[in-house]
Amino acid sequence: MPMDEDAMFKALLNNKPKLKPPVAKEIREAPLQPSKAHATPVRGSEDAMYKALLHSKPAPPAQKPQVRVEPRYEPVQPAPQAAVQHEPVVITQVSPPPVLKLEPVVESINDLTAMVSQMHGLMKTTVLPVMILILLVGIVVLIKMPS
């Protein structure tokens, strides 16, 4: 049963508890009770302050009755199609890819091929014969060794 806002406001005003202001005379007449925090030998320490706060904690306030308000849901109306505007689509021409100069790459590949050929020739003429000679000398030394 939904209520309009004016009726809810009036109901809240009628159900509001009336608070009495505290009388200053009653507060003055209350006897002071010595707290246990002052009995500690070190005043101003963290433990003493914590204990003083625990002993002087005020009582929790009384809870007020809560009035439950049911939210109202209103259906969302779609926007009229005449109000929806479409931006025109702009077709741009794709630019051609940049022209790449391949001459430096081709020169690098040719230089690399020449260097590999040089190393192959050097291995063929010097390193391989020297290794074969060392192998043969090692075999001859092993055979001629007296046991």
Disulfide bonds with the S-S distance in Angstrom:
none
